[in-house]
Amino acid sequence: MSTTMEPETLGELIADCALIPDSLRTEPQAAPGVPAPRPWQVDDACHAQVADAEAYI
């Protein structure tokens, strides 16, 4: 068990998130009169922007 406050691994982060009470797991509400954002999707143009990114990493 780690004595740090921040999770050090992805597994610890997932375990911490699992402890969040259901009462806090609500979808954020848009302000009145503001439409909800559209779901984000990767299209061909977006994919093309990063298609060769591995060559730079």
C-alpha positions in Angstrom: 0.0 0.0 0.0 1.3 3.4 -1.0 1.3 6.3 1.4 1.0 8.9 -1.4 -2.3 10.5 -2.1 -2.0 10.2 -5.9 -2.3 6.8 -7.6 0.9 5.6 -9.0 -0.4 3.0 -11.5 -3.4 2.6 -13.7 -4.7 -0.2 -11.5 -4.6 2.1 -8.5 -6.5 4.8 -10.4 -9.2 2.4 -11.5 -9.5 1.1 -7.9 -9.8 4.7 -6.6 -12.5 5.5 -9.2 -14.5 2.4 -8.3 -14.9 3.9 -4.8 -16.7 7.0 -6.1 -20.3 6.9 -4.7 -23.1 6.5 -7.3 -24.6 9.7 -6.0 -21.6 11.6 -7.6 -21.7 9.7 -10.8 -24.1 11.9 -12.7 -23.8 13.3 -16.2 -22.9 17.0 -16.2 -25.9 19.1 -17.0 -25.7 21.8 -19.7 -26.6 25.4 -18.7 -30.1 26.4 -19.6 -30.4 27.4 -23.3 -27.0 25.8 -24.1 -27.2 22.7 -26.3 -25.4 19.6 -25.1 -22.1 18.9 -26.9 -22.2 16.4 -29.7 -20.3 13.1 -29.0 -16.7 13.3 -30.3 -15.8 10.9 -33.1 -12.7 10.3 -35.1 -13.2 10.8 -38.8 -10.8 10.3 -41.7 -9.6 13.9 -41.6 -8.7 13.7 -37.9 -7.0 10.3 -38.3 -5.0 11.6 -41.3 -3.5 14.3 -39.0 -1.8 11.8 -36.8 -1.3 8.9 -39.2 2.4 9.3 -39.4 3.0 10.6 -35.8 4.8 7.5 -34.8 7.7 8.5 -37.1 8.3 11.5 -34.9 8.1 9.7 -31.5 
